[in-house]
Amino acid sequence: MAIQIDFRSDTVTKPTAGMLEAMMSAKVGDDVFGEDETVNRLEHKLAALFNMEAGLFCPSGTMSNQIAIKCFTQPMDEVICDQTAHVYRYEGGGIAYHSMASVRLLNGSRGILTPELIEPEINEANIHYPNSSLVVLENTVNKGGGACYSLAQIEPIHTLCNIKGLKLHLDGARIFNALIRTGDAARDYGKYFDGISVCLSKGLGAPVGSVLLGSAETITKAVKIRKAFGGGMRQAGFLAAAGIYTLDHHIDRLSADHHHAQALAGALGKVSYVFSVMPVDTNIVLFEVAEGFKAGSIVRQLAEKGIACNTTGPKTIRMVTHLDISSEMIDMAIENIIHLHPSVHK
Ligand SMILES: *Cc1c(COP(=O)(O)O)cnc(C)c1O
C-alpha cells in the first residue's frame, strides 16, 4: 500500500508542532480548585467568542452534551431532537442513563429541524404526557452529511422554545464548519441558545476536549455535574493550551477542508460504482454505492489503494476531510478513486 489517506473521521488528526509547543509551555494548576489559568483562559475565550457568560472544559463532546441535557431537564422530561442526533444515537443511551428523560425523535431534512416540525411535538401540560423541556439542534449535522443551519433558521426555533418555555441546546461539535460555511458570526449565537457544546478535537485538530457554554448559573450547575460524571480534571491546562492554539490557528483553514470535500464529491460523482453523492455543505461527504455493490466491499478495495473511509450503512460510505489532509493527498485520493475498478466479488 503506497499511501495512507485517512478520511474515516476528523477526529484522527495528530497535534501539530506548534500545538505541541503551546501545550509544553502551558501554565497549569489544579482545575478542580479552579486554579488552572490555561483552562480558565480557554473557557473565557470561547464564552466571549460566542457571547455567552461562561464556559466549562470537558474531556469529550459526549460529556459536554450530556451535562447540558442534565442541566436542562428533570427526570421524566422529554428531549426533542432529530432522529439522527448524535446525543440520541451515538452517546451510549446517555440521555436515559444520566438524565432519566425520554426522547421525541423528529424527521428533519438531513437532520435540519424547523419550528413547523417541532411545534406539534411539544406536549401540552397533561398528566399523561412527559414534560417537553429541551430541544437539541446539531450544527453541522453529522449524519446529515455536514448539513448546516444558518442563524436565520435558528432564530424562529429559539422564538418557539421561548414562547413554549423549552430550553435550547446546540451540539456544536462542528460549529466552526457551519460558521465558515454560512458566514454567520459566533457572537450572534449566544442569544439563541441556553447551552452550546463546542468540540476542539474535530476539524480544529486538538487532541482532546470540548467546551460547554452557557449562563453563569448553568455553568455553576454544570461544574457539579461534570464532577459527578468523573470529568473534573487536574492540570488540564496542557490540553486546554491545544484548544487555545486551534482557536487561534485552525479556524480559517476549515474552508480548505470544505473545498477538499467538494473535490472528492466531484470525483465520486463521476465513477460508475457510486450511485449518488449527498450535497456537500462542509467537510463531510456521504455517498451511496451503485446497484450490485456493497459499501463494505468498496471500503476494503479503497483501503487497498491506501484510502481509509467508513461505511455508514450497507450501501453508504462517509469520507471526512480535516487538518491532516493536504491538497496533495486529495489529488492522490481522487486519482485512485477515478481509476479504481472495484470487483463486485471482493
Ligand atoms: C463527535 C461528535 C460529538 C462528540 O463526540 P466525542 O467523541 O464524545 O467528543 C458530538 N456531536 C457530534 C455531532 C459529533 O460529531
The ligand as an SDF file (V2000), in Angstrom:
LIG
                    3D

 15 15  0  0  0  0  0  0  0  0999 V2000
  -18.0230   13.8420   17.5970 C   0  0  0  0  0  0  0  0  0  0  0  0
  -19.3340   14.4060   17.9290 C   0  0  0  0  0  0  0  0  0  0  0  0
  -19.6960   14.6670   19.2550 C   0  0  0  0  0  0  0  0  0  0  0  0
  -18.8120   14.4120   20.4570 C   0  0  0  0  0  0  0  0  0  0  0  0
  -18.0360   13.3190   20.3760 O   0  0  0  0  0  0  0  0  0  0  0  0
  -16.8720   12.9390   21.3830 P   0  0  0  0  0  0  0  0  0  0  0  0
  -16.2030   11.8580   20.6410 O   0  0  0  0  0  0  0  0  0  0  0  0
  -17.5140   12.4820   22.6210 O   0  0  0  0  0  0  0  0  0  0  0  0
  -16.0170   14.1350   21.6040 O   0  0  0  0  0  0  0  0  0  0  0  0
  -20.9300   15.2120   19.4870 C   0  0  0  0  0  0  0  0  0  0  0  0
  -21.7630   15.5110   18.4680 N   0  0  0  0  0  0  0  0  0  0  0  0
  -21.4430   15.2830   17.1910 C   0  0  0  0  0  0  0  0  0  0  0  0
  -22.3990   15.6740   16.1130 C   0  0  0  0  0  0  0  0  0  0  0  0
  -20.2230   14.7140   16.8660 C   0  0  0  0  0  0  0  0  0  0  0  0
  -19.9240   14.5030   15.5870 O   0  0  0  0  0  0  0  0  0  0  0  0
  1  2  1  0
  2  3  1  0
  2 14  2  0
  3  4  1  0
  3 10  2  0
  4  5  1  0
  5  6  1  0
  6  7  2  0
  6  8  1  0
  6  9  1  0
 10 11  1  0
 11 12  2  0
 12 13  1  0
 12 14  1  0
 14 15  1  0
M  END
$$$$
